[in-house]
Amino acid sequence: MATIGWIGLGNMGRPMTKNLIAAGHTVRGYDLDERAVAAAAENGVEAVGSIAQAVDGAEVVFTMLPKGEHARSVHLGDGGVLEFAAPGTLLIDSSTIDVDSANALHDAAEKAGFAFVDAPVSGGISGAAAGTLTFMLGGADADVERARTFVEPMAGNVFHAGGNGAGQAAKIVNNMMLAISLQGAAEGAVLARKLGLDAQTFWDIAHVSSGDSWPLRTWYPVPGVVETAAANKGFDATFATALAHKDVGLAMAGAESVGVTLPAAQVAFDNLQKLMDDGYADKDCSLVIRNIDPEAPGVPQD
Ligand code: NAD
């Protein structure tokens, strides 16, 4: 079993490290937020006070950070991973970040003698707790094979998406498609109600018809229809608007960099932006239904 350095012990990092410990690994964890470190320590993570201490003697270093700028500074900044990890250490970044940052980290890590794999995940906080995340790995064959062993205790599915940055590319395209389907399910829910259809009856029809989609099955934004929907709990986040907005924004930036125009993604992005502007960044992204009908059932009236 290995000694693993882990940087970023937030909503995802905390349950993920718990599963690595359950698999018998030793995990040295660091986070800027002392409360996050203390919470992880309750699960058996060895709490440390710096990146240097987290990577000391580690065979593998994971990062699970909010955005590209955080992943860049943790790896490349003064006192960062590249400065203190032993050459040859396998670096695995599971944050969802822009493809440009992922490629910059691959290049810098390789130049400094490290193996680097971009390894974003899908499955949310519940998948992290259950150890059933989908991992999308990007990098050289040998590095990805090495990474596979370490991600397995946290994973339901592990894919080698392709070369450097391919994991991030797969993740942001997937989440862009999710946001577009969600917009469709929200518009459908409003139109069905306004046309006088019973919510459950319409859902039963669409669910076995061509209007079916993952958000319809999982997040249908009307209370009392789908058990896992945030609509049942005042739209408290299962996947926060801020994160969905970030991911679609990353997809839009990726599209711009390759000269592609994505009209439906733009609509989905604008609707998430409106929720952010209206003060709902921390609420569930299925609250996009509010933009179409502010008085839809279950929508917070404040
Ligand atoms: P989070 O904000 O709960 O956790 C991030 C942690 O990183 C925080 O505890 C923060 O203090 C720490 N951090 C930030 N900068 C740091 C630094 N310089 N040094 C050390 N620690 C630092 O976020 P999360 O929900 O755990 O998400 C992490 C990543 O996973 C994001 O990129 C997110 O998009 C992605 N993701 C999240 C979900 C989800 O459902 N929450 C699902 C899939 C992917």
Residues whose N, C-alpha, C, O or C-beta is under 5 A from the ligand:
A	BS01	NAD	G8 L9 G10 N11 M12 G13 Y30 D31 L32 D33 A36 M64 L65 P66 K67 H70 V74 S94 S95 T96 V121 S122 G124 I125 T238 L243
